[in-house]
Amino acid sequence: MARANKKQVVKILQPLDIAILTGLYEYRALSTEQIMRRYELSRWYTYKKLRILRNSRLISTHPISGYLVNQNRQGSYHRISETGISCLRKQGVPVERRADQLRINVRHLPFLLSTNDVMIDLEAYGWQMEDSRRVKAKFELNRGANVQGMLKSPRGTEYLFYMFLHGVGMKNLMKVSNELMDVSNPNYILFAKSAASYKTIVEHLSTNTSVIVQCQSLKVFPYTFAKYYLRHFDDEQNVMRFLEDFKVHDLSFKTDFKDTRRKIYDGLERIVRHEGEEKYLVNLLDTDLVKIYNVRQYRKEMYELDGRKVLLITTSMTRPMHEQLLGEIHHVDYLEIDSRKLIDYLKAIQPVPSI
């Protein structure tokens, strides 16, 4: 009679084992797909490695639900166990929380996985993230607050961020609006996972002047587009280099350029030359509602005194919404960038290797 195969277990922790366990501790939960991408593993090897870690009781595996729309089988996610945390502690990895403190509410899981997906895409480009628990403690928010965490760009700009899935209830949106009023943080990013949620968020918040005026930026992104945009375009200088191919020439940095305007207008700091005219450039690729508010304040009588139009950078995907928000303003020119070509451009940019 053939001997039953023994389950493979971890005999000596390898660097990859420690890296995966640390990632599960920091992120609280990662899907199989996310682990495969983050650690650049083949699908076959990812399944094998996770099976061995599970056999060794270092991790636990659970079915995903509510993450993907109209799909019954949504794969699995993985959590570190108390045994796994003990192993990290023995390896000298600083750990403070227990496994039960890292447990995720089933309703919160889709938001957490969506958040982790953004961070996995951005961390190679120098972004960092603080999770929601640390952020809530830092800003003295209650545990039920909707904020998903804080993103820190390579340039050091910190954004509190929110994740909206495929449906947005007005009650939930009102709750977020109140949070934006309560927290004294000037920069926000709101991620929308569907066209419907993007439209609902923009329409609701664009009329909430009391929220907008206290923000330095309030960016609303279609979810997938954001993961490409933020890799490179959070730095406005990179946006300007990209726009040179569209014959948009930045005048602000030229030493021989004389700024003749009578008044400085909020949000209209950058002057460019486009189609033979001087214009104020406003990059709306990020649908920043603060920028939209500032353009609205540049009224017809101000334009007639100043003489410069506003050149808005938009995409074929977001232009209808931008036109709807600024439809009554006629001293605006739109430079529409093809969405697919823009994403292809951003996809081609490789991260700078860490030293």
VOLUM-80143 format. One record per residue: z, x, y of N, C-alpha, C, CB in turn; residue in one letter. Coordinates in pm, whole numbers, padded with zeros to 5 digits, always signed. Glycine has a CB too. Layout:
BEGIN
ZXYZXYZXYZXYa ...
! end
This chain:
BEGIN
+00000+00086-00120+00000+00000+00000+00000+00089+00124+00124-00097+00001m -00090+00063+00219-00103+00146+00338+00017+00128+00429-00233+00114+00413a +00063+00239+00487+00174+00234+00581+00131+00165+00710+00228+00376+00610r +00221+00083+00764+00192+00017+00892+00184+00122+01002+00299-00091+00925a +00087+00106+01091+00073+00200+01202+00192+00189+01296-00057+00174+01278n +00249+00303+01330+00358+00305+01425+00302+00289+01567+00441+00435+01412k +00379+00219+01650+00338+00204+01788+00351+00337+01861+00422+00096+01858k +00250+00367+01943+00257+00488+02024+00357+00469+02137+00117+00524+02081q +00441+00570+02158+00539+00567+02266+00532+00697+02343+00683+00544+02210v +00595+00698+02460+00600+00819+02541+00706+00913+02482+00632+00786+02690v +00664+01032+02447+00759+01132+02397+00808+01221+02510+00695+01218+02286k +00716+01266+02592+00750+01344+02712+00672+01284+02828+00718+01498+02693i +00741+01249+02937+00673+01191+03053+00573+01289+03111+00775+01149+03160l +00449+01243+03127+00344+01323+03187+00336+01289+03338+00207+01298+03116q +00274+01377+03419+00261+01348+03563+00198+01212+03591+00177+01456+03629p +00099+01171+03510+00036+01041+03532+00135+00928+03503-00089+01026+03444l +00218+00943+03401+00320+00842+03371+00413+00824+03490+00400+00882+03247d +00457+00937+03546+00549+00932+03661+00480+00868+03781+00599+01075+03697i +00352+00903+03801+00278+00847+03914+00265+00695+03901+00139+00912+03924a +00232+00646+03782+00216+00502+03762+00350+00431+03779+00158+00472+03622i +00457+00486+03722+00588+00424+03735+00633+00423+03881+00692+00499+03650l +00605+00530+03955+00640+00535+04097+00561+00430+04175+00614+00675+04155t +00432+00417+04143+00349+00316+04208+00401+00175+04182+00206+00327+04162g +00443+00147+04059+00496+00015+04026+00629-00009+04097+00512+00001+03874l +00707+00096+04115+00833+00082+04189+00804+00052+04336+00919+00210+04175y +00711+00126+04396+00683+00111+04539+00612-00020+04570+00598+00227+04587e +00519-00061+04483+00437-00179+04510+00492-00306+04446+00297-00155+04460y +00592-00291+04360+00658-00401+04290+00573-00461+04180+00695-00509+04389r +00443-00473+04199+00354-00526+04097+00213-00475+04123+00356-00682+04094a +00144-00435+04017+00004-00394+04027-00071-00456+03910-00011-00238+04028l -00191-00506+03938-00274-00558+03830-00334-00443+03751-00385-00650+03886s -00386-00472+03634-00453-00370+03553-00567-00308+03633-00506-00430+03420t -00644-00392+03700-00757-00345+03780-00712-00252+03892-00834-00464+03838e -00601-00287+03956-00550-00204+04066-00502-00068+04017-00436-00277+04139q -00438-00064+03903-00394+00064+03845-00515+00149+03810-00306+00041+03720i -00616+00089+03754-00738+00161+03719-00801+00224+03842-00839+00067+03650m -00806+00149+03954-00866+00201+04077-00778+00305+04144-00894+00087+04175r -00650+00276+04151-00561+00366+04227-00551+00504+04163-00421+00305+04239r -00552+00507+04031-00535+00636+03962-00667+00688+03904-00432+00623+03851y -00777+00621+03941-00912+00665+03903-00923+00688+03752-00949+00792+03978e -00889+00584+03676-00891+00590+03530-01003+00502+03475-00755+00546+03473l -01051+00536+03359-01147+00448+03292-01074+00324+03242-01218+00521+03174s -01149+00217+03220-01086+00094+03173-01016+00116+03038-01190-00018+03162r -01084+00186+02948-01027+00209+02815-00897+00287+02826-01126+00284+02726w -00895+00392+02907-00775+00475+02917-00662+00402+02989-00807+00607+02989y -00697+00317+03085-00595+00238+03154-00522+00148+03056-00659+00155+03266t -00597+00077+02973-00535-00012+02874-00447+00068+02777-00643-00090+02796y -00497+00182+02734-00419+00265+02641-00290+00312+02706-00503+00387+02595k -00298+00365+02828-00180+00417+02897-00077+00307+02920-00220+00481+03030k -00123+00190+02963-00031+00080+02987+00034+00032+02858-00103-00036+03055l -00041+00032+02750+00015-00009+02621+00127+00085+02577-00095-00015+02514r +00106+00215+02596+00207+00313+02557+00332+00300+02644+00150+00456+02568i +00313+00280+02775+00428+00261+02865+00504+00134+02830+00380+00256+03011l +00430+00030+02790+00493-00096+02751+00568-00079+02620+00388-00208+02739r +00507-00010+02523+00574+00016+02395+00704+00094+02415+00482+00094+02301n +00706+00176+02519+00825+00259+02548+00926+00185+02635+00783+00389+02616s +00897+00059+02666+00984-00028+02745+01007+00026+02886+01117-00046+02675r +00907+00098+02935+00914+00150+03071+00856+00051+03172+00841+00283+03081l +00770-00038+03123+00709-00142+03208+00708-00273+03132+00565-00101+03252i +00685-00381+03205+00661-00512+03144+00530-00566+03198+00779-00611+03171s +00464-00650+03119+00332-00703+03154+00337-00855+03153+00223-00651+03056t +00270-00918+03252+00278-01062+03270+00142-01117+03311+00385-01099+03376h +00112-01242+03277-00018-01302+03316-00020-01335+03465-00046-01429+03234p -00137-01317+03527-00156-01351+03668-00202-01496+03678-00260-01255+03735i -00148-01567+03777-00197-01703+03806-00200-01722+03957-00107-01812+03737s -00295-01803+04004-00303-01836+04146-00365-01731+04234-00170-01865+04196g -00418-01623+04175-00471-01512+04254-00621-01529+04280-00446-01380+04183y -00696-01567+04177-00840-01585+04188-00872-01734+04188-00914-01513+04072l -00967-01774+04270-01000-01916+04284-01087-01962+04166-01073-01942+04418v -01055-02080+04113-01135-02144+04009-01159-02052+03889-01269-02188+04066n -01056-01982+03848-01068-01893+03733-00939-01902+03651-01096-01745+03777q -00951-01948+03527-00832-01967+03445-00770-01834+03401-00866-02050+03323n -00851-01746+03344-00801-01617+03300-00813-01517+03414-00878-01567+03175r -00699-01468+03462-00698-01384+03582-00641-01245+03555-00619-01451+03692q -00630-01211+03427-00582-01078+03393-00430-01069+03393-00638-00977+03488g -00379-00946+03399-00235-00923+03391-00188-00835+03506-00198-00858+03257s -00058-00848+03535+00003-00754+03629+00121-00687+03560+00048-00827+03761y +00167-00577+03616+00266-00494+03550+00379-00462+03646+00203-00365+03496h +00503-00457+03591+00622-00425+03669+00699-00314+03600+00712-00550+03686r +00771-00236+03678+00856-00133+03620+00984-00198+03567+00889-00022+03724i +01035-00147+03457+01158-00199+03398+01277-00115+03445+01149-00201+03244s +01398-00160+03407+01517-00081+03442+01515+00054+03371+01646-00159+03405e +01461+00057+03249+01446+00184+03177+01350+00276+03252+01395+00160+03032t +01241+00218+03304+01145+00297+03380+01207+00355+03507+01025+00213+03416g +01291+00275+03575+01359+00323+03696+01455+00436+03661+01435+00208+03765i +01525+00424+03549+01617+00531+03504+01540+00660+03480+01692+00489+03376s +01420+00648+03420+01338+00767+03396+01295+00833+03526+01214+00729+03314c +01258+00752+03625+01221+00808+03755+01339+00881+03819+01170+00697+03850l +01458+00821+03806+01578+00884+03863+01603+01020+03799+01701+00793+03845r +01583+01029+03668+01602+01156+03598+01498+01260+03638+01597+01135+03447k +01381+01211+03683+01275+01302+03728+01292+01344+03874+01139+01235+03709q +01397+01295+03938+01423+01331+04076+01352+01244+04178+01383+01472+04098g +01291+01134+04134+01224+01042+04226+01331+00956+04293+01119+00953+04151v +01334+00950+04427+01436+00869+04496+01414+00719+04473+01436+00899+04647p +01504+00655+04406+01496+00510+04381+01629+00447+04419+01462+00481+04231v +01622+00333+04485+01742+00265+04532+01759+00127+04470+01739+00253+04683e +01647+00065+04434+01652-00073+04387+01653-00082+04236+01536-00151+04442r +01710-00190+04188+01707-00219+04044+01583-00302+04014+01837-00293+03999r +01551-00311+03885+01432-00386+03845+01441-00532+03885+01412-00375+03694a +01561-00591+03875+01573-00733+03910+01555-00755+04061+01709-00788+03864d +01579-00651+04142+01556-00663+04286+01407-00655+04321+01633-00553+04360q +01328-00608+04228+01183-00596+04249+01106-00714+04190+01132-00466+04188l +01178-00808+04132+01112-00923+04070+01039-01005+04174+01214-01011+03996r +00925-01063+04136+00840-01137+04230+00841-01285+04195+00696-01082+04229i +00859-01367+04296+00844-01511+04278+00699-01542+04243+00889-01587+04405n +00677-01634+04150+00542-01666+04104+00453-01711+04219+00547-01775+03997v +00507-01786+04312+00428-01834+04426+00392-01721+04521+00505-01941+04502r +00477-01617+04525+00452-01505+04614+00357-01403+04554+00583-01438+04650h +00340-01406+04422+00260-01305+04353+00118-01290+04408+00252-01338+04207l +00041-01398+04431-00096-01380+04484-00098-01309+04619-00164-01515+04498p +00003-01333+04703+00009-01266+04834+00038-01117+04815+00118-01330+04924f +00129-01087+04723+00164-00947+04699+00047-00869+04641+00285-00938+04605l -00023-00926+04544-00138-00858+04484-00250-00839+04587-00190-00937+04361l -00270-00939+04673-00372-00926+04778-00335-00815+04875-00389-01060+04854s -00207-00808+04911-00158-00703+05000-00178-00566+04937-00010-00725+05034t -00140-00553+04811-00154-00425+04742-00300-00383+04729-00090-00432+04604n -00387-00481+04715-00529-00451+04704-00582-00387+04833-00608-00578+04672d -00538-00441+04948-00576-00382+05076-00525-00239+05087-00522-00468+05193v -00398-00220+05049-00338-00088+05065-00401+00016+04974-00189-00096+05039m -00437-00023+04853-00502+00071+04761-00635+00118+04820-00526+00005+04622i -00706+00027+04887-00832+00066+04951-00810+00157+05071-00908-00058+04994d -00700+00137+05144-00681+00208+05271-00601+00338+05259-00612+00117+05367l -00518+00352+05158-00429+00469+05156-00506+00600+05146-00332+00458+05039e -00623+00599+05082-00703+00721+05074-00757+00763+05210-00819+00702+04977a -00755+00668+05306-00805+00696+05441-00692+00722+05540-00891+00580+05489y -00573+00745+05488-00462+00785+05573-00369+00675+05619-00514+00852+05691g -00389+00551+05570-00301+00441+05608-00174+00444+05524-00373+00305+05590w -00066+00393+05582+00062+00380+05512+00112+00237+05526+00167+00482+05567q +00201+00198+05435+00251+00061+05439+00401+00057+05417+00181-00025+05334m +00470-00029+05492+00608-00066+05465+00606-00206+05408+00698-00057+05594e +00682-00229+05300+00676-00361+05236+00755-00464+05316+00729-00353+05092d +00740-00589+05274+00795-00701+05351+00947-00695+05360+00752-00833+05289s +01012-00649+05254+01159-00647+05256+01211-00550+05362+01214-00609+05118r +01150-00433+05369+01193-00336+05471+01165-00389+05612+01122-00200+05450r +01048-00453+05628+01010-00504+05760+01103-00617+05804+00865-00554+05759v +01137-00706+05711+01228-00816+05745+01365-00763+05785+01241-00912+05627k +01412-00660+05716+01540-00600+05752+01531-00531+05888+01585-00499+05644a +01422-00462+05911+01402-00387+06036+01400-00479+06157+01273-00307+06030k +01333-00594+06144+01319-00687+06257+01417-00805+06248+01176-00740+06264f +01512-00796+06155+01616-00898+06136+01557-01037+06117+01710-00899+06256e +01456-01044+06028+01394-01171+05993+01460-01227+05868+01243-01155+05972l +01456-01360+05852+01514-01417+05732+01424-01393+05612+01539-01568+05750n +01478-01405+05493+01406-01372+05370+01283-01460+05350+01498-01385+05251r +01282-01577+05409+01170-01669+05392+01056-01647+05490+01217-01809+05404g +01066-01544+05574+00959-01516+05671+00829-01483+05598+00999-01400+05765a +00717-01517+05659+00587-01501+05594+00526-01363+05606+00492-01601+05650n +00581-01279+05693+00523-01146+05715+00517-01070+05583+00605-01067+05819v +00400-01006+05557+00379-00935+05431+00418-00788+05437+00236-00948+05389q +00434-00736+05557+00471-00596+05570+00416-00538+05699+00422-00515+05451g +00415-00404+05704+00362-00334+05821+00266-00226+05775+00477-00274+05905m +00148-00222+05836+00050-00118+05812+00052-00018+05926-00091-00179+05796l +00046+00109+05892+00043+00214+05993-00088+00290+05979+00164+00311+05979k -00166+00292+06086-00298+00355+06083-00285+00507+06088-00385+00304+06201s -00392+00580+06057-00387+00727+06067-00355+00775+06207-00520+00786+06022p -00383+00694+06308-00354+00733+06447-00213+00695+06489-00454+00668+06541r -00137+00634+06397+00003+00600+06426+00026+00460+06477+00056+00696+06523g -00079+00378+06491-00061+00240+06538-00002+00155+06425-00195+00179+06586t +00103+00080+06458+00170-00003+06358+00132-00150+06377+00323+00013+06367e +00094-00214+06267+00055-00355+06269+00142-00434+06171-00095-00371+06233y +00213-00533+06221+00269-00631+06129+00152-00714+06078+00379-00721+06198l +00154-00748+05948+00039-00821+05897+00078-00940+05811-00049-00728+05817f -00015-01035+05807+00002-01160+05732-00119-01180+05643+00022-01282+05828y -00096-01241+05529-00202-01268+05432-00216-01419+05414-00173-01198+05296m -00337-01470+05433-00365-01612+05412-00464-01624+05297-00420-01680+05542f -00431-01705+05199-00519-01721+05082-00629-01821+05115-00438-01767+04958l -00678-01890+05015-00799-01970+05032-00776-02103+05105-00861-01998+04898h -00653-02146+05110-00621-02266+05186-00510-02235+05285-00579-02381+05093g -00520-02292+05406-00418-02269+05508-00363-02403+05553-00475-02189+05629v -00236-02428+05521-00173-02551+05567-00128-02537+05711-00055-02588+05478g -00135-02645+05787-00097-02637+05928+00052-02608+05943-00132-02768+06000m +00133-02656+05851+00276-02628+05857+00302-02478+05844+00352-02706+05746k +00230-02416+05751+00245-02272+05730+00195-02194+05851+00168-02229+05604n +00085-02239+05909+00029-02171+06026+00123-02183+06146-00110-02229+06060l +00187-02297+06162+00284-02314+06270+00403-02221+06250+00331-02461+06278m +00443-02204+06125+00555-02113+06094+00520-01970+06133+00592-02121+05944k +00398-01928+06101+00353-01794+06137+00347-01779+06289+00216-01764+06075v +00298-01881+06358+00292-01877+06505+00430-01855+06564+00232-02008+06560s +00530-01921+06508+00667-01904+06556+00717-01763+06530+00760-02007+06491n +00682-01708+06414+00722-01570+06383+00659-01471+06481+00682-01533+06240e +00533-01494+06517+00466-01405+06612+00538-01407+06747+00318-01447+06629l +00600-01519+06779+00674-01530+06905+00810-01461+06894+00694-01678+06942m +00868-01461+06775+01005-01412+06757+01014-01261+06748+01066-01473+06633d +00908-01196+06698+00914-01052+06673+00853-00977+06791+00841-01015+06541v +00926-00882+06843+00875-00804+06957+00791-00687+06908+00991-00754+07046s +00679-00721+06848+00584-00617+06804+00448-00649+06864+00576-00610+06647n +00384-00552+06926+00262-00585+07002+00135-00598+06919+00240-00483+07106p +00133-00550+06795+00008-00545+06718+00021-00623+06588-00031-00399+06689n -00079-00708+06563-00080-00788+06441-00218-00788+06377-00036-00932+06472y -00219-00797+06244-00342-00820+06168-00318-00940+06078-00383-00693+06084i -00412-01034+06081-00408-01150+05992-00530-01144+05902-00403-01284+06073l -00505-01143+05770-00613-01137+05672-00639-01277+05618-00577-01039+05557f -00766-01318+05619-00804-01451+05569-00895-01434+05447-00876-01534+05680a -00856-01493+05334-00931-01471+05209-01047-01566+05189-00838-01483+05094k -01068-01658+05281-01185-01746+05272-01238-01776+05410-01150-01878+05198s -01364-01818+05416-01425-01854+05545-01350-01970+05610-01574-01890+05526a -01303-02063+05526-01231-02180+05580-01099-02138+05642-01207-02283+05469a -01025-02049+05575-00896-02006+05631-00916-01923+05757-00817-01926+05527s -01020-01839+05759-01053-01760+05879-01078-01854+05997-01177-01670+05854y -01158-01954+05977-01195-02049+06084-01070-02123+06133-01302-02150+06034k -00987-02169+06041-00867-02245+06077-00772-02159+06159-00796-02296+05952t -00750-02035+06117-00657-01944+06186-00706-01916+06328-00642-01812+06109i -00834-01881+06341-00888-01846+06472-00882-01966+06566-01032-01796+06460v -00923-02082+06518-00925-02202+06604-00784-02238+06650-00988-02320+06530e -00687-02225+06561-00550-02262+06596-00488-02163+06694-00463-02273+06470h -00495-02035+06662-00426-01935+06743-00497-01904+06875-00410-01808+06664l -00627-01924+06880-00701-01891+07003-00659-01980+07120-00850-01904+06980s -00600-02093+07092-00554-02183+07199-00405-02165+07229-00582-02328+07161t -00339-02078+07152-00195-02058+07169-00170-01941+07265-00125-02033+07031n -00185-01967+07392-00176-01861+07493-00039-01795+07493-00205-01918+07631t +00067-01870+07467+00202-01813+07469+00220-01704+07365+00305-01922+07448s +00148-01714+07253+00152-01608+07151+00065-01491+07194+00105-01662+07014v -00056-01520+07239-00154-01415+07269-00106-01322+07379-00286-01478+07310i -00047-01377+07485-00015-01293+07602+00095-01191+07573+00027-01381+07718v +00172-01211+07465+00276-01114+07436+00232-01010+07332+00401-01185+07387q +00106-01020+07288+00054-00925+07190-00034-00821+07257-00025-00998+07080c -00031-00701+07205-00128-00600+07247-00259-00620+07172-00073-00459+07224q -00249-00660+07045-00367-00697+06967-00326-00801+06863-00431-00572+06897s -00417-00893+06836-00396-00998+06736-00529-01016+06663-00347-01134+06803l -00549-00933+06562-00677-00926+06493-00679-01022+06373-00706-00782+06447k -00788-01097+06360-00806-01188+06246-00929-01141+06169-00821-01337+06293v -00910-01104+06044-01017-01046+05964-01050-01131+05842-00979-00907+05920f -01179-01150+05812-01215-01189+05675-01167-01077+05581-01372-01213+05661p -01103-01116+05474-01029-01023+05389-01111-00905+05340-00974-01097+05270y -01226-00931+05279-01306-00821+05222-01360-00730+05331-01422-00877+05138t -01407-00788+05440-01460-00708+05550-01354-00616+05607-01515-00799+05660f -01229-00665+05615-01121-00585+05672-01100-00455+05596-00991-00664+05674a -01112-00460+05464-01086-00341+05383-01185-00230+05411-01089-00376+05235k -01304-00267+05457-01403-00165+05495-01386-00125+05641-01546-00217+05471y -01368-00224+05727-01357-00197+05871-01243-00101+05902-01337-00328+05948y -01126-00127+05846-01007-00050+05882-01011+00094+05832-00884-00118+05828l -01098+00123+05737-01112+00261+05691-01149+00355+05805-01216+00270+05581r -01232+00306+05896-01297+00395+05993-01293+00343+06136-01439+00417+05952h -01297+00214+06153-01317+00157+06286-01189+00120+06359-01402+00036+06275f -01072+00146+06299-00950+00129+06378-00949+00229+06494-00825+00147+06290d -01022+00339+06477-01042+00438+06583-01165+00397+06664-01058+00583+06525d -01145+00358+06789-01254+00307+06872-01363+00411+06897-01199+00258+07005e -01327+00539+06891-01428+00643+06910-01531+00640+06797-01361+00782+06916q -01488+00605+06678-01582+00592+06566-01675+00473+06586-01505+00577+06433n -01623+00367+06647-01708+00252+06679-01816+00294+06779-01622+00136+06738v -01777+00372+06879-01873+00414+06981-01983+00502+06921-01802+00490+07094m -01946+00591+06829-02048+00675+06764-02145+00590+06685-01982+00780+06672r -02094+00487+06619-02179+00395+06543-02276+00321+06635-02093+00294+06464f -02230+00282+06753-02311+00201+06845-02419+00282+06915-02223+00138+06948l -02411+00414+06909-02517+00496+06969-02653+00464+06909-02485+00645+06952e -02656+00428+06780-02783+00392+06715-02840+00261+06768-02764+00382+06565d -02757+00184+06839-02802+00057+06897-02825+00071+07048-02698-00055+06869f -02837+00199+07090-02866+00230+07231-02757+00177+07324-03001+00172+07272k -02633+00189+07279-02517+00161+07363-02454+00295+07397-02414+00064+07291v -02456+00330+07525-02410+00463+07567-02282+00450+07649-02521+00535+07649h -02178+00516+07602-02047+00511+07667-02050+00592+07796-01936+00565+07572d -02015+00528+07908-02012+00596+08037-01870+00640+08076-02069+00506+08144l -01771+00586+08008-01632+00606+08050-01590+00752+08048-01541+00526+07961s -01648+00830+07957-01605+00969+07943-01687+01065+08030-01615+01011+07798f -01795+01019+08092-01883+01108+08169-01816+01148+08301-02019+01040+08197k -01809+01278+08327-01741+01327+08446-01815+01291+08575-01725+01478+08438t -01948+01272+08565-02026+01241+08685-02042+01090+08707-02163+01306+08677d -01975+01009+08623-01987+00863+08636-01888+00813+08741-01962+00793+08499f -01937+00735+08836-01853+00678+08941-01830+00530+08912-01918+00697+09082k -01704+00496+08890-01668+00357+08864-01656+00284+08998-01534+00347+08782d -01748+00193+09025-01755+00127+09156-01687-00010+09159-01898+00111+09197t -01619-00050+09053-01564-00185+09053-01448-00197+09152-01516-00223+08912r -01433-00317+09205-01332-00344+09307-01195-00365+09245-01372-00467+09389r -01193-00405+09117-01067-00439+09052-01075-00400+08906-01034-00590+09068k -00961-00359+08849-00954-00328+08706-00916-00457+08633-00851-00212+08676i -00997-00496+08536-00971-00619+08463-00910-00587+08327-01102-00701+08446y -00806-00663+08290-00739-00641+08161-00839-00650+08046-00626-00744+08140d -00836-00550+07960-00920-00551+07841-01064-00510+07866-00919-00685+07781g -01099-00479+07989-01237-00439+08021-01236-00297+08076-01301-00538+08125l -01184-00206+07997-01171-00067+08040-01296+00016+08013-01052-00003+07971e -01368-00017+07905-01481+00068+07864-01612+00016+07924-01492+00073+07710r -01679+00105+07998-01808+00071+08060-01918+00145+07985-01810+00107+08212i -02026+00072+07951-02137+00131+07876-02268+00100+07949-02141+00078+07729v -02372+00174+07910-02506+00140+07955-02582+00081+07837-02581+00265+08012r -02638-00037+07858-02710-00109+07752-02827-00183+07816-02616-00208+07676h -02947-00157+07765-03069-00220+07816-03083-00201+07967-03070-00370+07782e -03049-00079+08014-03067-00043+08154-02961-00096+08248-03197-00091+08198g -02856-00160+08195-02751-00216+08280-02615-00156+08243-02747-00369+08268e -02526-00151+08343-02386-00121+08316-02316-00250+08272-02316-00059+08441e -02241-00241+08163-02171-00359+08111-02032-00317+08062-02253-00426+07995k -01943-00414+08055-01813-00391+07993-01828-00414+07843-01703-00484+08055y -01785-00318+07764-01796-00331+07619-01668-00391+07561-01826-00195+07553l -01684-00494+07480-01572-00552+07406-01612-00559+07259-01534-00695+07462v -01541-00484+07176-01569-00481+07033-01497-00597+06966-01525-00346+06971n -01573-00698+06925-01514-00814+06858-01537-00811+06707-01570-00944+06916l -01571-00694+06653-01585-00685+06508-01453-00716+06438-01633-00545+06468l -01343-00700+06512-01210-00728+06455-01157-00866+06493-01111-00621+06500d -01238-00948+06563-01195-01079+06612-01052-01072+06666-01204-01186+06500t -01031-00985+06762-00901-00970+06827-00889-01081+06932-00883-00828+06892d -00794-01171+06910-00780-01286+06999-00731-01245+07138-00685-01388+06939l -00667-01130+07150-00628-01080+07282-00753-01041+07361-00532-00958+07268v -00850-00979+07295-00975-00944+07362-01049-01069+07408-01065-00859+07269k -01051-01169+07321-01118-01295+07357-01050-01358+07479-01119-01394+07238i -00918-01355+07481-00843-01408+07595-00881-01332+07722-00691-01399+07570y -00889-01200+07714-00922-01119+07832-01063-01148+07884-00909-00969+07799n -01158-01168+07792-01294-01202+07836-01294-01337+07907-01391-01205+07715v -01215-01431+07857-01206-01562+07922-01152-01551+08065-01116-01656+07839r -01064-01452+08087-01004-01436+08220-01101-01374+08320-00878-01350+08211q -01208-01312+08269-01310-01252+08356-01407-01364+08396-01388-01133+08283y -01367-01438+08497-01435-01562+08531-01563-01538+08611-01341-01653+08610r -01637-01647+08630-01767-01638+08696-01758-01574+08834-01829-01777+08707k -01657-01613+08912-01644-01558+09048-01612-01408+09044-01534-01634+09126e -01539-01364+08941-01510-01221+08926-01637-01145+08890-01401-01199+08820m -01715-01203+08799-01841-01140+08760-01937-01129+08879-01907-01221+08646y -01941-01232+08961-02033-01230+09076-01992-01122+09176-02036-01367+09144e -01863-01095+09189-01817-00987+09277-01840-00850+09215-01669-01006+09309l -01819-00842+09085-01825-00712+09016-01968-00673+08978-01737-00715+08891d -02042-00770+08919-02181-00745+08885-02207-00698+08743-02236-00646+08977g -02100-00672+08665-02122-00626+08529-02098-00740+08430-02029-00506+08496r -02192-00759+08339-02173-00852+08228-02080-00791+08124-02309-00889+08164k -02043-00872+08026-01966-00825+07912-02059-00817+07792-01844-00919+07882v -02060-00703+07725-02137-00685+07603-02041-00698+07485-02211-00546+07601l -02059-00804+07407-01972-00831+07293-02038-00782+07165-01940-00981+07284l -01965-00702+07088-02013-00656+06958-01962-00752+06852-01968-00509+06929i -02054-00813+06780-02018-00912+06679-02104-00889+06556-02036-01056+06733t -02089-00974+06456-02170-00965+06335-02239-01098+06311-02083-00925+06213t -02338-01095+06223-02407-01218+06187-02311-01318+06122-02524-01188+06092s -02205-01266+06060-02108-01352+05992-02011-01418+06091-02030-01271+05889m -01968-01345+06194-01865-01396+06284-01918-01446+06419-01763-01288+06308t -02044-01423+06446-02098-01463+06578-02081-01613+06606-02245-01427+06586r -02107-01703+06513-02091-01846+06545-01951-01878+06597-02120-01931+06423p -01849-01818+06536-01712-01843+06582-01691-01783+06721-01611-01784+06483m -01740-01662+06744-01723-01599+06875-01795-01678+06984-01776-01454+06872h -01914-01728+06953-01988-01808+07051-01914-01938+07081-02130-01838+07000e -01855-01996+06979-01779-02120+06998-01660-02096+07093-01728-02174+06862q -01593-01984+07077-01477-01954+07160-01514-01919+07304-01399-01840+07099l -01635-01867+07324-01676-01820+07457-01800-01894+07508-01702-01670+07453l -01826-02010+07453-01950-02081+07481-01972-02114+07626-01955-02204+07404g -01864-02137+07704-01881-02177+07844-01901-02058+07936-01760-02258+07890e -01890-01937+07883-01906-01816+07965-02048-01764+07950-01801-01706+07924i -02123-01755+08060-02264-01719+08053-02292-01574+08089-02343-01809+08143h -02194-01503+08144-02215-01362+08178-02173-01271+08061-02137-01324+08306h -02211-01314+07941-02180-01241+07817-02309-01219+07741-02076-01318+07730v -02332-01094+07698-02443-01062+07608-02385-01028+07472-02529-00943+07663d -02453-01074+07366-02407-01046+07230-02495-00939+07166-02409-01175+07144y -02432-00838+07110-02503-00742+07026-02461-00771+06883-02473-00592+07067l -02551-00833+06807-02519-00877+06671-02555-00768+06570-02593-01008+06638e -02456-00727+06491-02474-00628+06386-02486-00701+06253-02358-00525+06383i -02586-00668+06175-02602-00730+06044-02480-00696+05957-02734-00683+05976d -02415-00799+05904-02289-00780+05830-02307-00689+05709-02234-00914+05785s -02414-00709+05634-02435-00629+05513-02462-00483+05546-02550-00686+05430r -02542-00460+05650-02572-00322+05690-02447-00253+05740-02682-00319+05798k -02362-00326+05811-02238-00269+05861-02146-00230+05745-02167-00366+05954l -02133-00319+05647-02048-00288+05532-02104-00172+05453-02034-00411+05442i -02236-00166+05437-02298-00053+05368-02267+00078+05440-02452-00072+05358d -02270+00074+05573-02238+00193+05652-02094+00236+05628-02262+00166+05804y -02001+00140+05631-01860+00172+05614-01828+00214+05470-01775+00053+05652l -01900+00157+05375-01880+00196+05235-01915+00342+05211-01963+00107+05142k -02014+00389+05286-02065+00525+05265-01971+00633+05320-02201+00540+05328a -01874+00593+05402-01783+00690+05461-01676+00729+05360-01718+00634+05590i -01667+00855+05333-01572+00906+05235-01441+00944+05302-01630+01026+05160q -01329+00926+05230-01199+00966+05289-01191+01117+05305-01083+00916+05201p -01111+01158+05403-01087+01300+05425-00985+01346+05322-01038+01330+05571v -01014+01450+05242-00918+01494+05141-00789+01540+05206-00976+01607+05057p -00676+01501+05146-00546+01545+05198-00524+01690+05165-00432+01460+05141s -00462+01763+05257-00441+01907+05240-00307+01930+05169-00444+01981+05377i 
! end
